[in-house]
Amino acid sequence: MKVICRETLEAIINEIELSDNIELTSTTKPVDLSFIWEAFENELTGAKLKELRRILSTKNNADIKNTEVDIILQELPDETKRNILKQILLSKELKDWLQS
């Protein structure tokens, strides 16, 4: 009896996992966010860009990352910040996403 119950439970779990995977892949479509990083590439110096990439890719806790990113943003001239935001907001990718 235990063997039959175990096999039944395993079959149910497998079916649920399979249906969850199917639903996720069919209802979500990948979003290409490279246009956001491109705005930073276009405006930041190589050193600042490397520093930002390092901060974003480390496994530091959120508070440390927040502080480090804040420092970088504070050091940027206002015009650079505006240019980054304009490139992101006026991008074709964001427009397409908003219209979907």
Contact map, one row per residue, 1 for C-alpha under 8 A:
1111100000000000000000000000000000000000000000000000000000000000000000000000000000000000000000000000
1111110000000000000000000000000000000000000000000000000000000000000000000000000000000000000000000000
1111111000000000000000000000000000000000000000000000000000000000000000000000000000000000000000000000
1111111100000000000000000000000000000000000000000000000000000000000000000000000000000000000000000000
1111111110000000000000000000000000000000000000000000000000000000000000000000000000000000000000000000
0111111111000000000000000000000000000000000000000000000000000000000000000000000000000000000000000000
0011111111100000000000000000000000000000000000000000000000000000000000000000000000000000000000000000
0001111111110000000000000000000000000000000000000000000000000000000000000000000000000000000000000000
0000111111111000000000000000000000000000000000000000000000000000000000000000000000000000000000000000
0000011111111100000000000000000000000000000000000000000000000000000000000000000000000000000000000000
0000001111111110000000000000000000000000000000000000000000000000000000000000000000000000000000000000
0000000111111111000000000000000000000000000000000000000000000000000000000000000000000000000000000000
0000000011111111100000000000000000000000000000000000000000000000000000000000000000000000000000000000
0000000001111111110000000000000000000000000000000000000000000000000000000000000000000000000000000000
0000000000111111111000000000000000000000000000000000000000000000000000000000000000000000000000000000
0000000000011111111100000000000000000000000000000000000000000000000000000000000000000000000000000000
0000000000001111111110000000000000000000000000000000000000000000000000000000000000000000000000000000
0000000000000111111111000000000000000000000000000000000000000000000000000000000000000000000000000000
0000000000000011111111100000000000000000000000000000000000000000000000000000000000000000000000000000
0000000000000001111111110000000000000000000000000000000000000000000000000000000000000000000000000000
0000000000000000111111111000000000000000000000000000000000000000000000000000000000000000000000000000
0000000000000000011111111100000000000000000000000000000000000000000000000000000000000000000000000000
0000000000000000001111111110000000000000000000000000000000000000000000000000000000000000000000000000
0000000000000000000111111111000000000000000000000000000000000000000000000000000000000000000000000000
0000000000000000000011111111100000000000000000000000000000000000000000000000000000000000000000000000
0000000000000000000001111111100000000000000000000000000000000000000000000000000000000000000000000000
0000000000000000000000111111100000000000000000000000000000000000000000000000000000000000000000000000
0000000000000000000000011111110000000000000000000000000000000000000000000000000000000000000000000000
0000000000000000000000001111111000000000000000000000000000000000000000000000000000000000000000000000
0000000000000000000000000001111100000000000000000000000000000000000000000000000000000000000000000000
0000000000000000000000000000111110000000000000000000000000000000000000000000000000000000000000000000
0000000000000000000000000000011111100000000000000000000000000000000000000000000000000000000000000000
0000000000000000000000000000001111111000000000000000000000000000000000000000000000000000000000000000
0000000000000000000000000000000111111100000000000000000000000000000000000000000000000000000000000000
0000000000000000000000000000000111111110000000000000000000000000000000000000000000000001001010000000
0000000000000000000000000000000011111111000000000000000000000000000000000000000000000001000000000000
0000000000000000000000000000000011111111100000000000000000000000000000000000000000000000000000000000
0000000000000000000000000000000001111111110000000000000000000000000000000000000000000000000000000000
0000000000000000000000000000000000111111111000000000000000000000000000000000000000111011000000000000
0000000000000000000000000000000000011111111100001000000000000000000000000000000000010000000000000000
0000000000000000000000000000000000001111111110001000000000000000000000000000000000000000000000000000
0000000000000000000000000000000000000111111100000000000000000000000000000000000000010000000000000000
0000000000000000000000000000000000000011111110000000000000000000000000000000000100110000000000000000
0000000000000000000000000000000000000001111111011000000000000000000000000000000100000000000000000000
0000000000000000000000000000000000000000101111111000000000000000000000000000000000000000000000000000
0000000000000000000000000000000000000000000111111100000000000000000000000000000000000000000000000000
0000000000000000000000000000000000000000000011111110000000000000000000000000000000000000000000000000
0000000000000000000000000000000000000000000111111111000000000000000000010000000000000000000000000000
0000000000000000000000000000000000000001100111111111100000000000000000000000000000000000000000000000
0000000000000000000000000000000000000000000001111111110000000000000000000000000000000000000000000000
0000000000000000000000000000000000000000000000111111111000000000000000000000000000000000000000000000
0000000000000000000000000000000000000000000000011111111100000000000010010000000000000000000000000000
0000000000000000000000000000000000000000000000001111111110000000000000000000000000000000000000000000
0000000000000000000000000000000000000000000000000111111111000000000000000000000000000000000000000000
0000000000000000000000000000000000000000000000000011111111000000100110000000000000000000000000000000
0000000000000000000000000000000000000000000000000001111111000000100000000000000000000000000000000000
0000000000000000000000000000000000000000000000000000111111100000000000000000000000000000000000000000
0000000000000000000000000000000000000000000000000000011111110000000000000000000000000000000000000000
0000000000000000000000000000000000000000000000000000000011111000000000000000000000000000000000000000
0000000000000000000000000000000000000000000000000000000001111101100000000000000000000000000000000000
0000000000000000000000000000000000000000000000000000000000111111100000000000000000000000000000000000
0000000000000000000000000000000000000000000000000000000000011111110000000000000000000000000000000000
0000000000000000000000000000000000000000000000000000000000001111111000000000000000000000000000000000
0000000000000000000000000000000000000000000000000000000000011111111100000000000000000000000000000000
0000000000000000000000000000000000000000000000000000001100011111111110000000000000000000000000000000
0000000000000000000000000000000000000000000000000000000000000111111111000000000000000000000000000000
0000000000000000000000000000000000000000000000000000000000000011111111100000000000000000000000000000
0000000000000000000000000000000000000000000000000000001000000001111111110000000000000000000000000000
0000000000000000000000000000000000000000000000000001001000000000111111111000000000000000000000000000
0000000000000000000000000000000000000000000000000000000000000000011111111100000000000000000000000000
0000000000000000000000000000000000000000000000000000000000000000001111111110000000000000000000000000
0000000000000000000000000000000000000000000000010001000000000000000111111111000000000000000000000000
0000000000000000000000000000000000000000000000000000000000000000000011111111000010000000000000000000
0000000000000000000000000000000000000000000000000000000000000000000001111111100000000000000000000000
0000000000000000000000000000000000000000000000000000000000000000000000111111100000000000000000000000
0000000000000000000000000000000000000000000000000000000000000000000000011111110110000000000000000000
0000000000000000000000000000000000000000000000000000000000000000000000000111111110000000000000000000
0000000000000000000000000000000000000000000000000000000000000000000000000001111111000000000000000000
0000000000000000000000000000000000000000000000000000000000000000000000000000111111100000000000000000
0000000000000000000000000000000000000000001100000000000000000000000000000001111111110000000000000000
0000000000000000000000000000000000000000000000000000000000000000000000001001111111111000000000000000
0000000000000000000000000000000000000000000000000000000000000000000000000000011111111100000000000000
0000000000000000000000000000000000000010001000000000000000000000000000000000001111111110000000000000
0000000000000000000000000000000000000011011000000000000000000000000000000000000111111111000000000000
0000000000000000000000000000000000000010000000000000000000000000000000000000000011111111100000000000
0000000000000000000000000000000000000000000000000000000000000000000000000000000001111111110000000000
0000000000000000000000000000000000000010000000000000000000000000000000000000000000111111111000000000
0000000000000000000000000000000000110010000000000000000000000000000000000000000000011111111001000000
0000000000000000000000000000000000000000000000000000000000000000000000000000000000001111111001100000
0000000000000000000000000000000000000000000000000000000000000000000000000000000000000111111101100000
0000000000000000000000000000000000100000000000000000000000000000000000000000000000000011111111100000
0000000000000000000000000000000000000000000000000000000000000000000000000000000000000000011111110000
0000000000000000000000000000000000100000000000000000000000000000000000000000000000000000001111111000
0000000000000000000000000000000000000000000000000000000000000000000000000000000000000001111111111100
0000000000000000000000000000000000000000000000000000000000000000000000000000000000000000111111111110
0000000000000000000000000000000000000000000000000000000000000000000000000000000000000000000111111111
0000000000000000000000000000000000000000000000000000000000000000000000000000000000000000000011111111
0000000000000000000000000000000000000000000000000000000000000000000000000000000000000000000001111111
0000000000000000000000000000000000000000000000000000000000000000000000000000000000000000000000111111
0000000000000000000000000000000000000000000000000000000000000000000000000000000000000000000000011111
